[in-house]
Structure formats: structure tokens, C-alpha cells
Amino acid sequence: MQLQLTLDFECCCCGNPVTVTLRCTGKELNGQTVAVNVPCPTCGQINQLLFEPQGGVQAVRPYPAVRAIPEPSVN
């Protein structure tokens, strides 16, 4: 199965409109929720977009960035 979708949503950080075109392939697309990380062209925030292969946006949330754990100083 192969789909090409154009999805519109608002950035979860700055609220500006974002449009993204996605090409999805695979048998697992039937009835599944799919997640993709999309950077906002305005502010650069990475949005985690959850959508259905039929074209419905379910949620947009900030992508949880992986942060390095600081090491204690030996001083």
C-alpha cells in the first residue's frame, strides 16, 4: 500500500500554519495511527504529528528532545 498525503496543522510552539506532504508505504497502514516529526519552517520547533493514513490529523505535540545528562564536576 502506498499513500501520498498533504496535511495542514498549526505549529505547537508558535501557532503558525504548517503544510507537509508525506509519502507512506507499507501493509501496516490500514487503520494505524502514524507519527512523524516535522520541523516548523517559522520557528524551527520539531512537531510530532500523529495522523491516520486516511488523512485525519489526530494530534500535534512538541517532539520530546533527547537531552544529555550532565556529568558532575570533579571540582
C-alpha positions in Angstrom: 0.0 0.0 0.0 1.3 3.5 -0.9 -0.3 6.8 0.1 0.6 10.4 -0.6 -1.0 12.9 1.9 -0.9 16.6 2.3 -1.6 17.6 5.9 -2.1 21.1 7.3 -1.7 21.8 11.0 -0.6 24.6 13.4 2.9 24.6 15.0 2.6 23.6 18.7 5.1 26.3 19.6 4.4 29.4 17.5 0.9 28.6 16.2 1.9 29.4 12.5 0.3 27.2 9.8 2.5 24.3 8.5 1.8 22.2 5.4 3.6 18.9 4.9 3.3 16.3 2.1 4.1 12.8 3.1 4.5 9.5 1.2 3.7 6.5 3.3 4.2 2.8 2.3 3.6 -0.5 3.9 0.9 -3.0 4.8 0.7 -1.7 8.3 -1.0 1.5 7.2 -4.6 0.1 7.4 -6.2 1.5 10.5 -3.0 2.5 12.2 -2.0 5.9 13.7 1.2 7.1 12.3 3.7 9.5 13.9 6.1 11.8 12.0 8.4 14.6 13.2 8.0 17.8 11.2 10.1 21.0 11.9 8.2 24.3 11.7 9.6 26.4 8.9 9.0 29.6 11.0 10.4 28.8 14.5 12.3 25.5 14.0 10.4 23.7 16.7 10.0 20.0 15.9 6.4 19.0 16.0 5.3 15.3 16.4 2.4 14.9 14.1 0.0 12.0 14.8 -2.3 11.2 11.9 -4.4 8.5 10.3 -3.5 7.2 6.8 -7.0 8.3 5.6 -5.7 11.9 6.1 -7.0 12.9 9.5 -4.7 14.7 11.9 -5.2 13.3 15.4 -2.7 15.4 17.4 0.3 17.8 17.2 2.7 18.0 20.1 6.2 19.1 20.8 8.8 16.4 20.0 10.4 15.3 23.2 14.1 16.1 22.6 16.6 13.8 24.0 18.8 15.8 26.3 22.2 14.7 27.5 22.6 14.2 31.2 25.3 16.5 32.6 28.2 14.9 34.4 29.1 16.2 37.8 32.3 18.3 38.0 35.2 16.9 39.9 36.0 20.3 41.4 
